[in-house]
Amino acid sequence: MITAILYFLASFPCFALFIFFIVDYEQNHNKYVLYYALAFFAVYLFTFTLSVPVLVMPDNLTLLSYSYIGTLFFTYVLILLCMRIQLIVTNHFYKKYYFAFNLLVATLGVVSIFFAVINIEEPIVSGLMVQMNLDRTASYITGILSLVYGIFWAHLFHKVTLELQDKTLARRMMTFSLNGLLYGTAGFALFIDQNLFGEVVSMSLFFISFIVSVWVFVVPCIWDMTVHKKLVAK
């Protein structure tokens, strides 16, 4: 129950970041900013399915079982969206076989959800704790894919960071890199270790990602707007 509350609280900054990037997209019409906005919306829906059903109907174990399957779905949606973002920095090989990579991820997603549905099990309730109880095949496929892809994502954007001279852009690329690593590790902890420890580790990494993203993307914009208003006032 405690982790559900934390995930619920985490959904608000996720949605706020989604709105921020949507506004940025409306101003600049950069499609990669739109994908990043949709990625945060996918994380928002991910945290929503992990929290709201537990908080609203904790006794409806069937609903909770399907809500946890929903977390699998949104994990694959997030990965597919992020694969479009990384087209900015990838080489010709990845762009050439981009469809094949998408097909692989989508196939793993279908297989994972299939196993999770046909082997659906009710979550484990112990006192105030509601623990995920997803099919182990689905969990391992999703957890390992999350970690591998997160490391791959982090490597690509870190490599770009080292090549940039613009410090502002370099900080943003480094944030992309860090987010990939954090989300990948969070997904691995959540799905592989389906107990309180895994949920706490996952939740902590999500919060770190939110804080870093807000500090790098949102705070500078607010600061620039404040400075601009002061200059105009003078």
KAVENTA-V711584 format. One record per backbone hydrogen bond with DSSP energy under -1.0 kcal/mol. NH is the residue of the N-H (numbers start at 1). CO is the residue of the C=O. If there is no record, write none. Layout:
BEGIN
nh:NH co:CO
nh:NH co:CO
END
This chain:
BEGIN
nh:5 co:1
nh:6 co:2
nh:7 co:3
nh:8 co:4
nh:9 co:5
nh:10 co:6
nh:11 co:7
nh:14 co:10
nh:15 co:11
nh:16 co:12
nh:17 co:13
nh:18 co:14
nh:19 co:15
nh:20 co:16
nh:21 co:17
nh:22 co:18
nh:23 co:19
nh:24 co:20
nh:25 co:21
nh:26 co:22
nh:27 co:23
nh:28 co:24
nh:29 co:25
nh:34 co:30
nh:35 co:31
nh:36 co:32
nh:37 co:33
nh:38 co:34
nh:39 co:35
nh:40 co:36
nh:41 co:37
nh:42 co:38
nh:43 co:39
nh:44 co:40
nh:45 co:41
nh:46 co:42
nh:47 co:43
nh:48 co:44
nh:49 co:45
nh:50 co:46
nh:52 co:48
nh:55 co:51
nh:56 co:52
nh:57 co:53
nh:60 co:57
nh:61 co:59
nh:64 co:60
nh:65 co:61
nh:66 co:62
nh:67 co:63
nh:68 co:64
nh:69 co:65
nh:70 co:66
nh:73 co:69
nh:74 co:70
nh:75 co:71
nh:76 co:72
nh:77 co:73
nh:78 co:74
nh:79 co:75
nh:80 co:76
nh:81 co:77
nh:82 co:78
nh:83 co:79
nh:85 co:81
nh:86 co:82
nh:88 co:85
nh:89 co:86
nh:90 co:86
nh:95 co:91
nh:96 co:92
nh:97 co:93
nh:101 co:97
nh:102 co:98
nh:103 co:99
nh:104 co:100
nh:105 co:101
nh:106 co:102
nh:107 co:103
nh:108 co:104
nh:109 co:105
nh:110 co:106
nh:111 co:107
nh:112 co:108
nh:113 co:109
nh:114 co:110
nh:115 co:111
nh:116 co:112
nh:117 co:113
nh:118 co:114
nh:119 co:115
nh:120 co:117
nh:124 co:131
nh:126 co:129
nh:129 co:126
nh:131 co:124
nh:139 co:135
nh:140 co:136
nh:141 co:137
nh:142 co:138
nh:143 co:139
nh:144 co:140
nh:145 co:141
nh:146 co:142
nh:147 co:143
nh:148 co:144
nh:149 co:145
nh:150 co:146
nh:151 co:147
nh:152 co:148
nh:153 co:149
nh:154 co:150
nh:155 co:151
nh:156 co:152
nh:157 co:153
nh:158 co:154
nh:159 co:155
nh:160 co:156
nh:161 co:157
nh:162 co:158
nh:163 co:160
nh:164 co:161
nh:170 co:166
nh:171 co:167
nh:172 co:168
nh:173 co:169
nh:174 co:170
nh:175 co:171
nh:176 co:172
nh:177 co:173
nh:178 co:174
nh:179 co:175
nh:180 co:176
nh:181 co:177
nh:182 co:178
nh:183 co:179
nh:184 co:180
nh:185 co:181
nh:186 co:182
nh:187 co:183
nh:188 co:184
nh:189 co:185
nh:190 co:186
nh:191 co:187
nh:192 co:188
nh:193 co:189
nh:195 co:193
nh:199 co:195
nh:200 co:196
nh:201 co:197
nh:202 co:198
nh:203 co:199
nh:204 co:200
nh:205 co:201
nh:206 co:202
nh:207 co:203
nh:208 co:204
nh:209 co:205
nh:210 co:206
nh:211 co:207
nh:212 co:208
nh:213 co:209
nh:214 co:210
nh:215 co:211
nh:216 co:212
nh:217 co:213
nh:219 co:214
nh:222 co:218
nh:223 co:219
nh:224 co:220
nh:225 co:221
nh:226 co:222
nh:227 co:223
nh:228 co:224
nh:229 co:225
nh:230 co:226
nh:231 co:227
nh:232 co:228
nh:233 co:229
nh:234 co:230
END
